[in-house]
């Protein structure tokens, strides 16, 4: 039986045991990760934590809703022996009625197929009362189970050229960089365009990095030029045989040095020949997808699930706070 658990009812040891054994487990689903990105998270759990699903909710205008927190690409249903499409449907149906609206993203091996832009083997979700399987979200992943020479040969010509430029400029990779330097690089450059991130979000990211380091699940790298200036930096999360490219920052005035290209190539060198997958994350943007695919990555997909249980008046309120970026 699937049970709804408030935050205080969750046995985090049992939760993490399930996540550790789940073939579809990911970095975002550990209890410590959830504690940082969404304090007070709730959950669904089947029997003795044989399968689980995190619920990250909030409340505005008296409306309880589910959403995807910052620094989490996707959640889903996680089972010790994996989960079927039918099991995912059961969990979705078990979401408590108190949640009147949801936009959540889920992944899993049984959901990875995409056929003509629709969700292969997943259209049954649309048949569940009140649920909608939204369009798939693109992700780029690279299997690192080959020698570096083989992986490098699969880089496209533009990536090889940019890597050569970075090496010619004398850029070097350094480890154990203060992550606040990378966040500051981001805020002073591309971060200027992201108005809905403020001090609270960046402080949460720093807290997340610190917590991940304590769990040996984080690697912070930076590209340094010959003047000992950091021109780019990247934060990677490591779990379940995946290294996730979570966050980066770069100095736009030094972008021709191609520091991020150097850092991603360095990670590929470090993990080549292993069963690790480099997950580039965040690839709905066509430009980013081209950049990541330049390293030989392939398209994978995860999916967005929506439901709306609101009446007309509540929907009017919903549209107001959606415009204010819930």
C-alpha positions in Angstrom: 0.0 0.0 0.0 1.2 3.5 -0.8 1.2 5.9 2.2 1.4 9.7 2.3 4.0 10.9 4.8 4.5 14.4 6.2 8.1 15.5 6.6 8.3 14.5 10.3 6.9 11.0 9.5 9.7 10.1 7.0 12.3 7.6 8.1 15.2 9.0 6.2 17.4 6.0 6.8 14.9 3.7 5.2 14.4 6.4 2.5 18.0 6.5 1.6 18.3 2.7 1.6 15.6 2.7 -1.1 17.4 5.4 -3.1 20.7 3.6 -2.8 19.3 0.4 -4.3 17.1 2.0 -6.9 18.3 1.5 -10.5 16.6 4.9 -11.3 18.0 6.7 -8.2 19.6 10.1 -8.8 21.5 12.8 -6.8 18.3 14.8 -6.4 16.5 12.1 -4.5 18.7 11.6 -1.4 17.1 12.8 1.8 20.0 15.2 2.5 19.7 16.8 -0.9 15.9 17.3 -0.5 16.5 18.8 2.9 18.5 21.5 1.4 16.6 22.3 -1.8 13.2 22.0 -0.2 13.1 21.9 3.6 9.9 20.2 4.9 9.5 18.0 1.8 6.9 15.3 2.0 6.6 11.9 0.4 4.8 8.9 -0.8 6.1 5.5 0.3 5.0 2.0 -0.5 5.0 -0.6 2.3 8.3 -0.6 4.1 10.0 1.9 1.7 10.0 -0.6 -1.2 9.3 2.4 -3.5 9.1 6.1 -2.8 8.3 9.4 -4.4 9.3 12.9 -3.0 6.6 15.6 -2.9 7.9 19.1 -2.9 4.9 21.4 -2.3 4.1 24.9 -1.3 1.0 27.0 -0.5 -0.2 30.3 -1.9 -3.6 32.0 -1.7 -4.7 28.9 0.3 -3.8 26.6 -2.6 -1.5 23.6 -2.1 0.6 22.8 -5.1 3.6 20.7 -6.2 6.5 22.1 -8.1 10.1 21.4 -9.1 12.6 23.1 -6.8 15.7 24.9 -8.0 18.8 22.7 -8.5 16.7 19.6 -9.2 16.2 18.5 -12.8 13.7 15.7 -12.1 12.4 13.4 -9.4 10.1 10.4 -10.0 9.2 7.1 -8.4 12.2 5.1 -7.0 12.0 1.5 -6.2 14.6 -1.0 -4.8 13.9 -3.2 -7.8 13.1 -0.5 -10.3 9.5 0.6 -11.1 7.2 0.0 -14.0 5.0 2.4 -15.8 2.0 1.0 -13.9 3.8 1.6 -10.6 4.4 5.2 -11.5 0.7 5.6 -12.4 -0.2 4.1 -9.0 2.0 6.7 -7.2 0.5 9.6 -9.2 -3.0 8.5 -8.3 -1.9 8.4 -4.7 -0.9 12.1 -4.6 -3.2 13.5 -1.8 -6.2 15.5 -2.8 -4.9 18.5 -0.8 -2.5 19.2 -3.7 -4.7 21.1 -6.3 -2.1 21.8 -8.9 1.2 20.3 -10.0 4.0 20.8 -12.5 6.6 18.2 -11.7 9.3 16.5 -13.7 10.0 12.8 -13.5 12.4 10.3 -15.2 13.2 6.6 -15.2 14.3 3.9 -17.5 10.8 2.9 -18.4 10.0 6.4 -19.5 13.0 7.2 -21.7 11.5 6.4 -25.1 10.3 9.2 -27.2 8.3 8.6 -30.4 7.5 11.6 -32.6 7.6 14.0 -29.7 5.1 12.0 -27.6 5.9 9.8 -24.6 6.4 6.3 -25.9 4.7 3.8 -23.6 3.5 6.7 -21.4 0.4 8.0 -23.0 -1.7 6.0 -20.5 -0.9 8.8 -18.0 -3.1 11.1 -20.1 -5.9 8.6 -19.5 -5.7 9.1 -15.7 -8.4 11.4 -14.5 -7.0 14.9 -14.2 -3.4 14.1 -15.3 -1.6 15.3 -18.3 1.7 13.9 -19.7 3.4 17.1 -21.0 6.0 17.2 -23.7 9.4 15.5 -23.1 12.3 17.6 -21.9 15.6 17.0 -23.6 18.8 16.0 -21.8 22.3 15.3 -23.1 24.2 12.4 -21.7 27.6 10.8 -22.5 28.6 7.3 -21.5 32.3 7.3 -20.4 32.9 3.5 -20.6 35.6 3.8 -23.3 39.2 5.0 -23.5 39.7 8.7 -23.7 41.1 8.4 -27.2 37.8 6.9 -28.4 35.7 9.5 -26.6 37.8 12.4 -27.9 37.5 11.0 -31.5 33.7 11.5 -31.1 34.0 15.2 -30.3 32.9 17.4 -33.2 35.3 19.6 -35.0 34.2 22.8 -33.2 34.7 21.3 -29.7 38.2 20.0 -30.7 39.1 23.4 -32.0 37.9 25.2 -28.9 39.7 22.8 -26.7 42.9 23.4 -28.6 42.4 27.2 -28.1 42.0 26.7 -24.3 45.2 24.6 -24.2 47.1 27.1 -26.3 46.1 29.9 -23.9 47.7 27.9 -21.1 44.5 27.3 -19.2 44.9 24.7 -16.4 42.3 22.9 -14.3 42.5 23.4 -10.5 40.6 21.5 -7.9 38.9 22.3 -4.5 38.1 25.9 -5.5 35.9 27.9 -3.2 32.5 27.5 -4.9 31.5 31.1 -4.0 34.1 32.2 -6.6 32.2 30.3 -9.3 28.8 31.6 -8.1 30.2 35.1 -8.1 31.4 34.6 -11.7 28.0 33.5 -12.7 26.2 36.4 -10.9 28.4 39.0 -12.6 27.9 37.5 -16.0 25.1 35.4 -17.2 23.3 35.6 -13.9 22.4 39.3 -14.6 19.7 37.9 -16.9 18.2 35.7 -14.3 16.0 38.0 -12.3 14.2 35.3 -10.2 17.4 34.2 -8.5 18.4 36.2 -5.5 20.6 35.9 -2.4 18.4 33.2 -1.0 18.8 30.9 -4.0 22.6 31.4 -4.2 22.9 30.8 -0.4 20.9 27.6 -0.9 23.3 26.5 -3.7 26.3 27.1 -1.4 24.7 25.1 1.3 23.9 22.3 -1.2 27.5 22.1 -2.3 28.7 22.0 1.3 26.3 19.2 2.1 27.3 17.3 -1.0 31.0 17.5 -0.1 30.2 16.0 3.3 28.6 13.1 1.4 31.5 12.8 -1.0 29.1 13.6 -3.8 30.5 16.8 -5.3 33.5 18.0 -7.3 34.3 21.7 -7.8 36.7 22.5 -10.7 37.9 25.8 -12.2 39.9 26.9 -15.2 42.8 29.2 -14.4 44.8 31.3 -16.9 48.5 32.0 -16.8 47.9 35.1 -14.6 46.3 32.8 -12.0 42.9 34.3 -12.7 39.9 32.0 -12.6 38.0 32.4 -15.9 35.5 29.6 -15.5 34.3 27.1 -13.0 32.0 24.1 -12.7 30.2 22.2 -10.0 29.5 18.5 -10.5 27.3 16.2 -8.4 28.2 12.5 -8.3 25.7 9.7 -7.6 24.4 6.5 -9.0 27.2 6.2 -11.6 26.4 9.7 -12.9 28.3 12.9 -12.7 25.9 15.7 -13.1 27.0 19.1 -14.5 24.9 21.1 -12.0 26.2 24.7 -12.3 28.9 26.7 -13.9 30.1 30.3 -14.1 32.5 32.0 -16.6 33.9 35.4 -17.3 32.3 36.6 -20.5 35.3 38.8 -21.2 37.4 35.6 -21.3 35.0 33.4 -23.2 37.3 33.0 -26.1 39.6 31.0 -23.8 36.9 28.3 -23.7 37.4 27.5 -20.1 34.2 25.4 -19.8 35.2 23.3 -22.7 38.5 22.6 -20.9 36.7 21.6 -17.7 34.3 19.2 -19.4 37.1 17.6 -21.3 39.0 17.2 -18.0 36.0 15.5 -16.4 35.8 13.1 -19.3 39.5 12.3 -18.9 39.0 11.7 -15.2 36.1 9.3 -15.6 36.8 7.7 -18.9 36.9 3.9 -19.0 34.4 3.6 -16.1 30.7 2.9 -16.1 30.0 6.5 -15.3 27.6 8.7 -17.4 28.3 12.4 -17.8 24.9 14.1 -17.4 25.1 17.6 -18.9 21.7 18.6 -17.5 19.5 21.5 -18.7 19.5 20.9 -22.4 16.2 22.2 -23.6 18.1 25.3 -24.9 19.2 24.5 -28.5 22.5 26.4 -28.1 23.4 24.4 -24.9 22.3 21.2 -26.5 24.6 21.8 -29.5 27.5 22.6 -27.1 27.0 19.4 -25.1 26.4 17.2 -28.1 29.8 18.5 -29.3 31.4 16.2 -26.8 29.6 13.2 -28.3 26.6 13.2 -26.0 23.3 11.7 -26.9 19.8 12.9 -26.4 17.8 11.4 -23.5 14.4 12.5 -22.2 12.5 13.1 -19.0 8.9 14.1 -18.7 6.7 16.7 -17.1 3.5 15.7 -15.4 0.7 18.2 -14.8 -2.6 18.1 -13.1 -5.1 20.8 -12.2 -7.9 20.1 -9.6 -8.9 23.7 -9.2 -12.3 25.3 -9.7 -12.7 28.4 -11.9 -12.1 30.9 -9.1 -9.0 29.1 -7.9 -7.7 28.9 -11.4 -7.9 32.6 -11.7 -5.7 32.9 -8.6 -3.4 30.3 -10.0 -2.8 32.4 -13.1 -2.0 35.4 -11.0 0.8 33.7 -9.0 2.1 31.8 -12.0 2.8 35.1 -13.6 4.8 35.9 -10.4 6.9 32.8 -10.9 5.8 30.2 -8.4 
